């Protein structure tokens, strides 16, 4: 989608209601639903994190950035994610967490990002994080400077591809819940995006499609 066309969507975002768990559940592994029913958040006291769903122009078209995390000993090793990370005590709020982590991980300064809307928080059982996604936009083309310690590579996803129904498929993967199970995923080139990131992408996609239908795109 042309970036100037995308900018026509932006004013409608603040008033748009969020589908929340209904959208998340489209991409949820079924085993997660069972786990979530048994959780007591007062007891487990999740850590908080903020992530940035960042749109930006590239050669006149609209893109969304994702990262591929480095391989390490941990539950999110080599996974595809939004830039973001853990809330630190120096952060004013979780929006600042998302902005700070975006700069640390991919080198985009906070003053280049206009935060448009907070999306629905999402709990990640394997790492005990409550993740707060924020939708942001950069008006300028971006040169990324990924942190080699945390980021293996950058995925620049065209908005037109993201909105296509063809990238949502079922795939058999190993998860922290079970081995070799079929789950709904986003297939982006050779990458498989599943779990929490896919659930956040699902809500984002529904919101954007709803707005586009309202403004007759």
N, C-alpha and C positions, 0 to 999 in steps of 0.2 A: 504493500500500500504506500502510495505517495505520502511523504511526511506532512505536507501541507493539508492533505485530506485528513490525516490522523489528528492534526491540531483542531479540526472541527469537532472531533469527538471529545476532546479534553474538557470543555466547559460543562459537559453533561455528567462527568464522572462524580462530582461531589454530591449530586442529588440522587445518584443511582443507589438503590438498595442492594445489599449483598446477599447472594444465595446461601453463603456459609456452608454448613455441613452437607447440605443437599448437593452442592457442587463438588465438595471434597469426596463424597461417597461414590461418585461416578468412577473415580480412579483408585478406590481403596482396595487393598488386599482383604479378602473376607476374614482372614484370621485376626486382622487388626480390630474389626468390629467386636469380636468376642473379648479381646484384651481390654478394649476401652470400657466395656460394660462393668468390668471388675475394678476399675481404678478409683482410688480415693485421693484426690489431689491435695487434700489437707495433710495426708500422711506422706505422700511421696515428694511434696515440695519441689516442683520442677524448677530448673534453672531457666532463665529467660534469654532469648536471642532475638535479634532483629535482622531482617534480610531486605534487600532492595530489588524490586522488579523494575528494571530500568530500560525505558525506551529512548531511542536516539536516532538521528538521521544518518544515513550513509548513502552517498551518491543520490540523494533525493528520496530514497526509500526509507521506510520505518523498520527498525530492528529492535530486538530484545536480547539482552546479554545474559548468558549463563556461563558458569564455570565448571571445569572438570577438576575435582579435588585430587591432590596427590595421593599416591598409594602410601598407606601407613597402617600401623596396628590400631585399628579402631573401627567402629561400626559404620562410619561414613567414608571409609577409604575408597578412593577412585570414583565416587559417585558424582553425579551431575547435580548442581545446586544453583541457587541464586547467590550472588555475593552477599556476605553477611556473617554474623557470628555472635558470640556471647556478650551479654550486657556487662559492662564494667561500672564500678562505683562512680567513676568520674563522668559517666554519661548522664546528661540531663534527663533523658528519656530514651525509649526504645527507638524512636525515629532517629535520634542522634547516633544510637548504636549502629543502625543500618547504614547511615551515612559514613560514619567513621570506618566501619569494616569494609565498605565499598571502596573507600580510598586506600585502605591498607592492602586489600586483596587484589584490586585491579587498577589502582592508580587514578581513579576519577575523583577530583576534589568535590567537597560538599557544595561549594558555591557554584558548581556547574550543574547541580541537580535541583530541580523544583519538585518537591514532594507533593503529590496530588491527592493521595487518599491512603488511609490505612485499610488493609484487607483483614479477613477473618483469621484470628490466631489459630494455630494448629499444634497439637501435642505430638511429640515424637517419642514413643515408648523406649526404643533401644538406648537412646542417649539421655532420656529424661529431660528434654528441653521443650519449653513452650515457645514456639516461634511466632513472631509478629511480622507479617509481610507489609511492606509499604510500596505503593506504586509511585515511581518517579519518572521524570522526563528530563532529558538534556536537549537544549535547543541547538547545540553545536555537534558537529561530528566529533568522535572520540578516538583518541589514541590510547590504547590500553597498555598498562604496565603491570602485568601480573606478578604477584609475589611468588617467587620460585619455591619458597618453602611450603606454600599452601596450595598453589594453583598449578595444575599440570598444563592446562590449555584453556582458551577462551572459545565459546560457541557464540557466533553471531547469527541469531535466528530471525529471518525475515518475518515481519508480521503476517504477510500474505500466506506464508507456509504455516505459521502457527495457527491461523484461523481455518486452515484446511482440515476437513474431517478425515482425510486419508492418513494423517500422521498418528491417529489414535488407533492402536491395535492391541491384541492380546499377545503376551509373550510369556515364556516359561523361564522363571528366574529362581535363584536362591535368595531367601530373605532371612531376617532374624527370627521370623515367625515359623517358617517351614522351608523345606528343601523342594526344589523343582515344582513350584506351583505356578499356575497360570494367573497372571494379573494384567489389568489394563495398563498400558504404557503409552507415552509419546515416543514415537520413533523419529528421530531427527538425524538424517543421514545415517551414519553408522552407530549413533548413540541411542541408548535406551534410557528414557527418563521415567522413573517410577517412584512410588512411595510419596513422601511428603512434598517433594518438588512437583510431582505430577498432580497432586491434589491441589496445590496452590495455583498451578497453571490452569487447572480445570475451572476454578472460580474466576480467574482472570479472563479466560476465554469466554465464559458465559456472559460476564459483564460487558465485555467489548461487543460481542455479537448482539446483545440486547440493545445497546446504545445504537449500533449501526442499523438495526431494524427500525428503531424509533425515528432516526434522522434520514431514513430512506437511502442508505448507501447501496 
